[in-house]
């Protein structure tokens, strides 16, 4: 038997309005308080303190794997959520990416893996 972590079972963070923020995640991303995920890789990677990969002043950024980035972006735009995309983020090897922020300014990366 080897003692090691075998997966992420929770993401916990502070919120000024936990009910409203929880509802935002459920409405716009389909993430509920107890969420059964589809199988897939999870990246756990500390970044240098001065990284520009996500906004300065933010300790973390959550990355969600999505099944249809175009459909989700259309839904988010219709809800008035600002979206950032960059052509250089997308490659056939890594897939496609977009960035949004939740109502409290927490950065979120959306990732559609490359087609198998």
N, CA, C and O atoms as a GROMACS GRO file, in nm:
protein
  464
    1UNK      N    1   0.085  -0.118   0.000
    1UNK     CA    2   0.000   0.000   0.000
    1UNK      C    3   0.090   0.124   0.000
    1UNK      O    4   0.186   0.132   0.076
    2UNK      N    5   0.058   0.220  -0.085
    2UNK     CA    6   0.131   0.345  -0.095
    2UNK      C    7   0.040   0.457  -0.048
    2UNK      O    8  -0.074   0.467  -0.094
    3UNK      N    9   0.087   0.541   0.042
    3UNK     CA   10   0.007   0.654   0.088
    3UNK      C   11   0.028   0.773  -0.002
    3UNK      O   12   0.135   0.833  -0.002
    4UNK      N   13  -0.074   0.810  -0.079
    4UNK     CA   14  -0.066   0.925  -0.168
    4UNK      C   15  -0.205   0.978  -0.198
    4UNK      O   16  -0.304   0.907  -0.177
    5UNK      N   17  -0.213   1.099  -0.244
    5UNK     CA   18  -0.341   1.155  -0.287
    5UNK      C   19  -0.382   1.087  -0.417
    5UNK      O   20  -0.298   1.057  -0.501
    6UNK      N   21  -0.511   1.062  -0.433
    6UNK     CA   22  -0.559   0.994  -0.554
    6UNK      C   23  -0.657   1.080  -0.634
    6UNK      O   24  -0.711   1.034  -0.734
    7UNK      N   25  -0.679   1.203  -0.592
    7UNK     CA   26  -0.767   1.291  -0.667
    7UNK      C   27  -0.804   1.413  -0.584
    7UNK      O   28  -0.781   1.417  -0.463
    8UNK      N   29  -0.860   1.510  -0.651
    8UNK     CA   30  -0.907   1.630  -0.582
    8UNK      C   31  -1.053   1.607  -0.546
    8UNK      O   32  -1.133   1.572  -0.633
    9UNK      N   33  -1.087   1.625  -0.420
    9UNK     CA   34  -1.226   1.603  -0.378
    9UNK      C   35  -1.293   1.732  -0.334
    9UNK      O   36  -1.408   1.729  -0.290
   10UNK      N   37  -1.224   1.844  -0.345
   10UNK     CA   38  -1.288   1.970  -0.310
   10UNK      C   39  -1.203   2.089  -0.346
   10UNK      O   40  -1.080   2.081  -0.347
   11UNK      N   41  -1.268   2.198  -0.377
   11UNK     CA   42  -1.202   2.326  -0.398
   11UNK      C   43  -1.275   2.423  -0.306
   11UNK      O   44  -1.396   2.443  -0.320
   12UNK      N   45  -1.203   2.481  -0.213
   12UNK     CA   46  -1.264   2.567  -0.112
   12UNK      C   47  -1.203   2.706  -0.121
   12UNK      O   48  -1.080   2.719  -0.130
   13UNK      N   49  -1.286   2.808  -0.119
   13UNK     CA   50  -1.236   2.945  -0.124
   13UNK      C   51  -1.335   3.038  -0.057
   13UNK      O   52  -1.453   3.006  -0.041
   14UNK      N   53  -1.286   3.152  -0.019
   14UNK     CA   54  -1.369   3.250   0.052
   14UNK      C   55  -1.460   3.325  -0.046
   14UNK      O   56  -1.428   3.341  -0.164
   15UNK      N   57  -1.574   3.371   0.006
   15UNK     CA   58  -1.669   3.445  -0.076
   15UNK      C   59  -1.740   3.547   0.010
   15UNK      O   60  -1.769   3.522   0.127
   16UNK      N   61  -1.769   3.663  -0.049
   16UNK     CA   62  -1.846   3.764   0.023
   16UNK      C   63  -1.994   3.724   0.032
   16UNK      O   64  -2.061   3.758   0.130
   17UNK      N   65  -2.044   3.651  -0.069
   17UNK     CA   66  -2.184   3.609  -0.072
   17UNK      C   67  -2.188   3.465  -0.123
   17UNK      O   68  -2.201   3.442  -0.243
   18UNK      N   69  -2.176   3.369  -0.033
   18UNK     CA   70  -2.161   3.229  -0.071
   18UNK      C   71  -2.282   3.177  -0.150
   18UNK      O   72  -2.264   3.102  -0.246
   19UNK      N   73  -2.403   3.215  -0.112
   19UNK     CA   74  -2.522   3.166  -0.183
   19UNK      C   75  -2.524   3.219  -0.326
   19UNK      O   76  -2.549   3.143  -0.419
   20UNK      N   77  -2.500   3.348  -0.344
   20UNK     CA   78  -2.503   3.407  -0.478
   20UNK      C   79  -2.391   3.350  -0.565
   20UNK      O   80  -2.413   3.321  -0.683
   21UNK      N   81  -2.273   3.335  -0.509
   21UNK     CA   82  -2.161   3.284  -0.588
   21UNK      C   83  -2.184   3.137  -0.625
   21UNK      O   84  -2.157   3.096  -0.737
   22UNK      N   85  -2.234   3.059  -0.531
   22UNK     CA   86  -2.268   2.920  -0.561
   22UNK      C   87  -2.371   2.910  -0.672
   22UNK      O   88  -2.360   2.825  -0.760
   23UNK      N   89  -2.472   2.996  -0.666
   23UNK     CA   90  -2.574   2.998  -0.771
   23UNK      C   91  -2.515   3.037  -0.905
   23UNK      O   92  -2.555   2.981  -1.007
   24UNK      N   93  -2.422   3.132  -0.909
   24UNK     CA   94  -2.357   3.174  -1.033
   24UNK      C   95  -2.284   3.056  -1.097
   24UNK      O   96  -2.298   3.032  -1.217
   25UNK      N   97  -2.208   2.981  -1.018
   25UNK     CA   98  -2.135   2.865  -1.072
   25UNK      C   99  -2.233   2.760  -1.125
   25UNK      O  100  -2.208   2.699  -1.229
   26UNK      N  101  -2.342   2.738  -1.055
   26UNK     CA  102  -2.440   2.639  -1.102
   26UNK      C  103  -2.508   2.686  -1.230
   26UNK      O  104  -2.522   2.609  -1.325
   27UNK      N  105  -2.551   2.811  -1.233
   27UNK     CA  106  -2.622   2.865  -1.349
   27UNK      C  107  -2.535   2.867  -1.474
   27UNK      O  108  -2.579   2.824  -1.581
   28UNK      N  109  -2.414   2.917  -1.463
   28UNK     CA  110  -2.332   2.943  -1.581
   28UNK      C  111  -2.238   2.831  -1.619
   28UNK      O  112  -2.200   2.818  -1.735
   29UNK      N  113  -2.197   2.748  -1.522
   29UNK     CA  114  -2.101   2.642  -1.552
   29UNK      C  115  -2.153   2.502  -1.518
   29UNK      O  116  -2.087   2.403  -1.548
   30UNK      N  117  -2.269   2.494  -1.457
   30UNK     CA  118  -2.325   2.364  -1.423
   30UNK      C  119  -2.257   2.296  -1.305
   30UNK      O  120  -2.273   2.176  -1.284
   31UNK      N  121  -2.181   2.374  -1.227
   31UNK     CA  122  -2.108   2.320  -1.112
   31UNK      C  123  -2.193   2.342  -0.987
   31UNK      O  124  -2.229   2.455  -0.955
   32UNK      N  125  -2.225   2.234  -0.919
   32UNK     CA  126  -2.305   2.242  -0.797
   32UNK      C  127  -2.216   2.214  -0.676
   32UNK      O  128  -2.100   2.173  -0.692
   33UNK      N  129  -2.269   2.234  -0.558
   33UNK     CA  130  -2.192   2.213  -0.436
   33UNK      C  131  -2.133   2.074  -0.426
   33UNK      O  132  -2.017   2.059  -0.388
   34UNK      N  133  -2.210   1.972  -0.460
   34UNK     CA  134  -2.160   1.835  -0.467
   34UNK      C  135  -2.173   1.794  -0.613
   34UNK      O  136  -2.284   1.773  -0.663
   35UNK      N  137  -2.060   1.783  -0.679
   35UNK     CA  138  -2.055   1.774  -0.824
   35UNK      C  139  -1.983   1.647  -0.864
   35UNK      O  140  -1.867   1.628  -0.828
   36UNK      N  141  -2.050   1.562  -0.937
   36UNK     CA  142  -1.988   1.438  -0.986
   36UNK      C  143  -1.923   1.471  -1.120
   36UNK      O  144  -1.992   1.500  -1.218
   37UNK      N  145  -1.792   1.465  -1.123
   37UNK     CA  146  -1.718   1.500  -1.244
   37UNK      C  147  -1.706   1.382  -1.339
   37UNK      O  148  -1.716   1.266  -1.299
   38UNK      N  149  -1.685   1.415  -1.466
   38UNK     CA  150  -1.648   1.313  -1.562
   38UNK      C  151  -1.501   1.283  -1.545
   38UNK      O  152  -1.424   1.369  -1.502
   39UNK      N  153  -1.462   1.162  -1.578
   39UNK     CA  154  -1.321   1.123  -1.564
   39UNK      C  155  -1.234   1.205  -1.658
   39UNK      O  156  -1.277   1.245  -1.766
   40UNK      N  157  -1.115   1.228  -1.617
   40UNK     CA  158  -1.019   1.300  -1.701
   40UNK      C  159  -0.903   1.349  -1.617
   40UNK      O  160  -0.906   1.345  -1.494
   41UNK      N  161  -0.802   1.394  -1.686
   41UNK     CA  162  -0.680   1.441  -1.621
   41UNK      C  163  -0.707   1.569  -1.541
   41UNK      O  164  -0.788   1.652  -1.581
   42UNK      N  165  -0.639   1.583  -1.430
   42UNK     CA  166  -0.638   1.706  -1.351
   42UNK      C  167  -0.494   1.751  -1.339
   42UNK      O  168  -0.407   1.672  -1.303
   43UNK      N  169  -0.469   1.878  -1.369
   43UNK     CA  170  -0.334   1.934  -1.355
   43UNK      C  171  -0.327   2.005  -1.221
   43UNK      O  172  -0.412   2.088  -1.189
   44UNK      N  173  -0.227   1.973  -1.144
   44UNK     CA  174  -0.200   2.040  -1.017
   44UNK      C  175  -0.062   2.101  -1.031
   44UNK      O  176   0.037   2.030  -1.027
   45UNK      N  177  -0.055   2.235  -1.047
   45UNK     CA  178   0.072   2.296  -1.080
   45UNK      C  179   0.090   2.431  -1.012
   45UNK      O  180   0.021   2.527  -1.047
   46UNK      N  181   0.180   2.440  -0.915
   46UNK     CA  182   0.213   2.572  -0.860
   46UNK      C  183   0.280   2.657  -0.968
   46UNK      O  184   0.356   2.606  -1.051
   47UNK      N  185   0.252   2.785  -0.966
   47UNK     CA  186   0.313   2.880  -1.059
   47UNK      C  187   0.401   2.975  -0.980
   47UNK      O  188   0.381   2.994  -0.860
   48UNK      N  189   0.500   3.034  -1.046
   48UNK     CA  190   0.586   3.133  -0.980
   48UNK      C  191   0.501   3.250  -0.932
   48UNK      O  192   0.398   3.282  -0.991
   49UNK      N  193   0.544   3.312  -0.825
   49UNK     CA  194   0.468   3.421  -0.763
   49UNK      C  195   0.444   3.537  -0.859
   49UNK      O  196   0.344   3.608  -0.846
   50UNK      N  197   0.533   3.557  -0.956
   50UNK     CA  198   0.519   3.669  -1.049
   50UNK      C  199   0.463   3.626  -1.185
   50UNK      O  200   0.480   3.697  -1.284
   51UNK      N  201   0.396   3.511  -1.191
   51UNK     CA  202   0.340   3.464  -1.318
   51UNK      C  203   0.243   3.564  -1.378
   51UNK      O  204   0.175   3.636  -1.304
   52UNK      N  205   0.236   3.568  -1.509
   52UNK     CA  206   0.133   3.649  -1.574
   52UNK      C  207   0.028   3.556  -1.638
   52UNK      O  208  -0.054   3.600  -1.718
   53UNK      N  209   0.031   3.428  -1.600
   53UNK     CA  210  -0.066   3.333  -1.653
   53UNK      C  211  -0.207   3.362  -1.604
   53UNK      O  212  -0.304   3.336  -1.675
   54UNK      N  213  -0.219   3.416  -1.482
   54UNK     CA  214  -0.347   3.464  -1.434
   54UNK      C  215  -0.324   3.595  -1.360
   54UNK      O  216  -0.210   3.630  -1.331
   55UNK      N  217  -0.433   3.669  -1.329
   55UNK     CA  218  -0.419   3.807  -1.280
   55UNK      C  219  -0.333   3.821  -1.155
   55UNK      O  220  -0.339   3.738  -1.064
   56UNK      N  221  -0.253   3.928  -1.151
   56UNK     CA  222  -0.177   3.955  -1.029
   56UNK      C  223  -0.273   3.981  -0.913
   56UNK      O  224  -0.384   4.031  -0.933
   57UNK      N  225  -0.229   3.947  -0.794
   57UNK     CA  226  -0.313   3.967  -0.678
   57UNK      C  227  -0.409   3.851  -0.654
   57UNK      O  228  -0.482   3.852  -0.554
   58UNK      N  229  -0.411   3.754  -0.741
   58UNK     CA  230  -0.495   3.636  -0.724
   58UNK      C  231  -0.405   3.516  -0.694
   58UNK      O  232  -0.307   3.493  -0.764
   59UNK      N  233  -0.439   3.443  -0.592
   59UNK     CA  234  -0.357   3.331  -0.547
   59UNK      C  235  -0.380   3.206  -0.630
   59UNK      O  236  -0.294   3.118  -0.635
   60UNK      N  237  -0.495   3.197  -0.695
   60UNK     CA  238  -0.527   3.076  -0.768
   60UNK      C  239  -0.613   3.108  -0.889
   60UNK      O  240  -0.672   3.215  -0.898
   61UNK      N  241  -0.620   3.013  -0.981
   61UNK     CA  242  -0.714   3.016  -1.093
   61UNK      C  243  -0.764   2.874  -1.111
   61UNK      O  244  -0.685   2.780  -1.115
   62UNK      N  245  -0.893   2.858  -1.121
   62UNK     CA  246  -0.948   2.725  -1.144
   62UNK      C  247  -0.967   2.705  -1.294
   62UNK      O  248  -1.007   2.797  -1.366
   63UNK      N  249  -0.939   2.584  -1.339
   63UNK     CA  250  -0.952   2.549  -1.480
   63UNK      C  251  -1.059   2.440  -1.490
   63UNK      O  252  -1.047   2.335  -1.426
   64UNK      N  253  -1.163   2.466  -1.569
   64UNK     CA  254  -1.269   2.367  -1.588
   64UNK      C  255  -1.256   2.305  -1.727
   64UNK      O  256  -1.241   2.375  -1.826
   65UNK      N  257  -1.263   2.173  -1.733
   65UNK     CA  258  -1.269   2.099  -1.859
   65UNK      C  259  -1.414   2.110  -1.908
   65UNK      O  260  -1.506   2.083  -1.832
   66UNK      N  261  -1.434   2.147  -2.034
   66UNK     CA  262  -1.569   2.164  -2.088
   66UNK      C  263  -1.587   2.075  -2.210
   66UNK      O  264  -1.491   2.040  -2.278
   67UNK      N  265  -1.712   2.040  -2.238
   67UNK     CA  266  -1.739   1.948  -2.348
   67UNK      C  267  -1.764   2.018  -2.481
   67UNK      O  268  -1.747   1.956  -2.586
   68UNK      N  269  -1.803   2.145  -2.480
   68UNK     CA  270  -1.831   2.218  -2.604
   68UNK      C  271  -1.806   2.366  -2.575
   68UNK      O  272  -1.896   2.439  -2.532
   69UNK      N  273  -1.683   2.410  -2.599
   69UNK     CA  274  -1.644   2.547  -2.564
   69UNK      C  275  -1.729   2.650  -2.637
   69UNK      O  276  -1.772   2.748  -2.577
   70UNK      N  277  -1.754   2.628  -2.767
   70UNK     CA  278  -1.832   2.726  -2.843
   70UNK      C  279  -1.972   2.744  -2.784
   70UNK      O  280  -2.018   2.856  -2.770
   71UNK      N  281  -2.038   2.635  -2.751
   71UNK     CA  282  -2.173   2.644  -2.695
   71UNK      C  283  -2.171   2.714  -2.560
   71UNK      O  284  -2.258   2.796  -2.531
   72UNK      N  285  -2.072   2.682  -2.476
   72UNK     CA  286  -2.063   2.746  -2.345
   72UNK      C  287  -2.035   2.895  -2.360
   72UNK      O  288  -2.095   2.976  -2.289
   73UNK      N  289  -1.944   2.932  -2.450
   73UNK     CA  290  -1.913   3.074  -2.469
   73UNK      C  291  -2.036   3.151  -2.518
   73UNK      O  292  -2.058   3.265  -2.478
   74UNK      N  293  -2.114   3.089  -2.604
   74UNK     CA  294  -2.237   3.153  -2.652
   74UNK      C  295  -2.332   3.179  -2.534
   74UNK      O  296  -2.390   3.287  -2.523
   75UNK      N  297  -2.346   3.080  -2.448
   75UNK     CA  298  -2.432   3.093  -2.330
   75UNK      C  299  -2.380   3.202  -2.235
   75UNK      O  300  -2.458   3.282  -2.183
   76UNK      N  301  -2.248   3.205  -2.214
   76UNK     CA  302  -2.189   3.305  -2.125
   76UNK      C  303  -2.204   3.447  -2.182
   76UNK      O  304  -2.235   3.540  -2.109
   77UNK      N  305  -2.181   3.461  -2.314
   77UNK     CA  306  -2.199   3.593  -2.377
   77UNK      C  307  -2.343   3.642  -2.362
   77UNK      O  308  -2.367   3.759  -2.334
   78UNK      N  309  -2.438   3.551  -2.382
   78UNK     CA  310  -2.580   3.587  -2.370
   78UNK      C  311  -2.613   3.634  -2.228
   78UNK      O  312  -2.705   3.713  -2.208
   79UNK      N  313  -2.537   3.585  -2.130
   79UNK     CA  314  -2.557   3.626  -1.991
   79UNK      C  315  -2.478   3.752  -1.957
   79UNK      O  316  -2.482   3.797  -1.842
   80UNK      N  317  -2.406   3.807  -2.053
   80UNK     CA  318  -2.331   3.930  -2.030
   80UNK      C  319  -2.198   3.909  -1.959
   80UNK      O  320  -2.144   4.004  -1.902
   81UNK      N  321  -2.145   3.788  -1.963
   81UNK     CA  322  -2.018   3.759  -1.896
   81UNK      C  323  -1.903   3.786  -1.992
   81UNK      O  324  -1.902   3.735  -2.104
   82UNK      N  325  -1.807   3.866  -1.948
   82UNK     CA  326  -1.691   3.900  -2.031
   82UNK      C  327  -1.605   3.776  -2.052
   82UNK      O  328  -1.581   3.699  -1.959
   83UNK      N  329  -1.558   3.758  -2.174
   83UNK     CA  330  -1.479   3.640  -2.211
   83UNK      C  331  -1.352   3.688  -2.279
   83UNK      O  332  -1.354   3.780  -2.361
   84UNK      N  333  -1.241   3.624  -2.243
   84UNK     CA  334  -1.114   3.652  -2.311
   84UNK      C  335  -1.070   3.525  -2.383
   84UNK      O  336  -1.067   3.417  -2.325
   85UNK      N  337  -1.037   3.541  -2.510
   85UNK     CA  338  -0.979   3.432  -2.588
   85UNK      C  339  -0.858   3.488  -2.660
   85UNK      O  340  -0.851   3.608  -2.690
   86UNK      N  341  -0.764   3.402  -2.689
   86UNK     CA  342  -0.645   3.440  -2.766
   86UNK      C  343  -0.609   3.324  -2.857
   86UNK      O  344  -0.603   3.209  -2.813
   87UNK      N  345  -0.587   3.353  -2.983
   87UNK     CA  346  -0.554   3.248  -3.080
   87UNK      C  347  -0.432   3.168  -3.037
   87UNK      O  348  -0.427   3.047  -3.060
   88UNK      N  349  -0.334   3.233  -2.974
   88UNK     CA  350  -0.211   3.163  -2.936
   88UNK      C  351  -0.232   3.064  -2.821
   88UNK      O  352  -0.146   2.979  -2.796
   89UNK      N  353  -0.344   3.072  -2.752
   89UNK     CA  354  -0.372   2.974  -2.645
   89UNK      C  355  -0.412   2.839  -2.702
   89UNK      O  356  -0.393   2.736  -2.637
   90UNK      N  357  -0.467   2.837  -2.823
   90UNK     CA  358  -0.526   2.716  -2.880
   90UNK      C  359  -0.429   2.645  -2.974
   90UNK      O  360  -0.370   2.706  -3.063
   91UNK      N  361  -0.412   2.515  -2.952
   91UNK     CA  362  -0.330   2.433  -3.041
   91UNK      C  363  -0.397   2.297  -3.058
   91UNK      O  364  -0.474   2.254  -2.972
   92UNK      N  365  -0.369   2.230  -3.169
   92UNK     CA  366  -0.424   2.095  -3.186
   92UNK      C  367  -0.379   1.998  -3.077
   92UNK      O  368  -0.450   1.903  -3.045
   93UNK      N  369  -0.261   2.022  -3.020
   93UNK     CA  370  -0.207   1.933  -2.918
   93UNK      C  371  -0.269   1.957  -2.780
   93UNK      O  372  -0.290   1.862  -2.705
   94UNK      N  373  -0.298   2.082  -2.746
   94UNK     CA  374  -0.347   2.112  -2.612
   94UNK      C  375  -0.497   2.140  -2.607
   94UNK      O  376  -0.557   2.131  -2.500
   95UNK      N  377  -0.558   2.174  -2.718
   95UNK     CA  378  -0.700   2.204  -2.719
   95UNK      C  379  -0.726   2.354  -2.724
   95UNK      O  380  -0.642   2.431  -2.770
   96UNK      N  381  -0.843   2.394  -2.677
   96UNK     CA  382  -0.888   2.533  -2.685
   96UNK      C  383  -0.917   2.587  -2.545
   96UNK      O  384  -0.960   2.514  -2.456
   97UNK      N  385  -0.894   2.718  -2.529
   97UNK     CA  386  -0.906   2.782  -2.399
   97UNK      C  387  -0.983   2.914  -2.409
   97UNK      O  388  -0.984   2.979  -2.513
   98UNK      N  389  -1.045   2.950  -2.300
   98UNK     CA  390  -1.107   3.082  -2.284
   98UNK      C  391  -1.098   3.116  -2.136
   98UNK      O  392  -1.083   3.027  -2.052
   99UNK      N  393  -1.106   3.245  -2.105
   99UNK     CA  394  -1.099   3.288  -1.965
   99UNK      C  395  -1.218   3.377  -1.934
   99UNK      O  396  -1.262   3.458  -2.015
  100UNK      N  397  -1.268   3.359  -1.812
  100UNK     CA  398  -1.374   3.444  -1.758
  100UNK      C  399  -1.338   3.470  -1.612
  100UNK      O  400  -1.236   3.421  -1.562
  101UNK      N  401  -1.420   3.547  -1.545
  101UNK     CA  402  -1.406   3.567  -1.400
  101UNK      C  403  -1.544   3.554  -1.339
  101UNK      O  404  -1.644   3.591  -1.401
  102UNK      N  405  -1.549   3.502  -1.217
  102UNK     CA  406  -1.678   3.496  -1.148
  102UNK      C  407  -1.712   3.635  -1.095
  102UNK      O  408  -1.629   3.725  -1.106
  103UNK      N  409  -1.830   3.655  -1.039
  103UNK     CA  410  -1.871   3.788  -0.993
  103UNK      C  411  -1.781   3.849  -0.886
  103UNK      O  412  -1.785   3.970  -0.865
  104UNK      N  413  -1.699   3.768  -0.818
  104UNK     CA  414  -1.607   3.822  -0.717
  104UNK      C  415  -1.466   3.840  -0.773
  104UNK      O  416  -1.373   3.868  -0.697
  105UNK      N  417  -1.451   3.824  -0.904
  105UNK     CA  418  -1.322   3.849  -0.968
  105UNK      C  419  -1.227   3.731  -0.970
  105UNK      O  420  -1.112   3.746  -1.011
  106UNK      N  421  -1.271   3.613  -0.926
  106UNK     CA  422  -1.184   3.496  -0.928
  106UNK      C  423  -1.166   3.449  -1.072
  106UNK      O  424  -1.265   3.429  -1.142
  107UNK      N  425  -1.042   3.430  -1.116
  107UNK     CA  426  -1.018   3.390  -1.254
  107UNK      C  427  -1.054   3.244  -1.279
  107UNK      O  428  -1.031   3.156  -1.196
  108UNK      N  429  -1.113   3.221  -1.396
  108UNK     CA  430  -1.156   3.087  -1.437
  108UNK      C  431  -1.107   3.064  -1.579
  108UNK      O  432  -1.127   3.148  -1.668
  109UNK      N  433  -1.043   2.950  -1.599
  109UNK     CA  434  -1.003   2.911  -1.734
  109UNK      C  435  -1.093   2.797  -1.778
  109UNK      O  436  -1.117   2.703  -1.701
  110UNK      N  437  -1.142   2.804  -1.900
  110UNK     CA  438  -1.225   2.700  -1.958
  110UNK      C  439  -1.141   2.629  -2.063
  110UNK      O  440  -1.077   2.693  -2.146
  111UNK      N  441  -1.141   2.496  -2.060
  111UNK     CA  442  -1.055   2.419  -2.150
  111UNK      C  443  -1.135   2.310  -2.218
  111UNK      O  444  -1.198   2.227  -2.152
  112UNK      N  445  -1.133   2.310  -2.351
  112UNK     CA  446  -1.188   2.200  -2.428
  112UNK      C  447  -1.071   2.118  -2.479
  112UNK      O  448  -0.995   2.166  -2.563
  113UNK      N  449  -1.055   1.995  -2.430
  113UNK     CA  450  -0.942   1.912  -2.474
  113UNK      C  451  -0.946   1.889  -2.624
  113UNK      O  452  -1.051   1.902  -2.687
  114UNK      N  453  -0.832   1.854  -2.682
  114UNK     CA  454  -0.831   1.824  -2.825
  114UNK      C  455  -0.914   1.700  -2.854
  114UNK      O  456  -0.929   1.612  -2.770
  115UNK      N  457  -0.967   1.694  -2.976
  115UNK     CA  458  -1.043   1.576  -3.016
  115UNK      C  459  -0.953   1.454  -3.012
  115UNK      O  460  -0.835   1.461  -3.047
  116UNK      N  461  -1.008   1.342  -2.969
  116UNK     CA  462  -0.929   1.220  -2.957
  116UNK      C  463  -0.886   1.166  -3.092
  116UNK      O  464  -0.819   1.063  -3.099
   0.00000   0.00000   0.00000
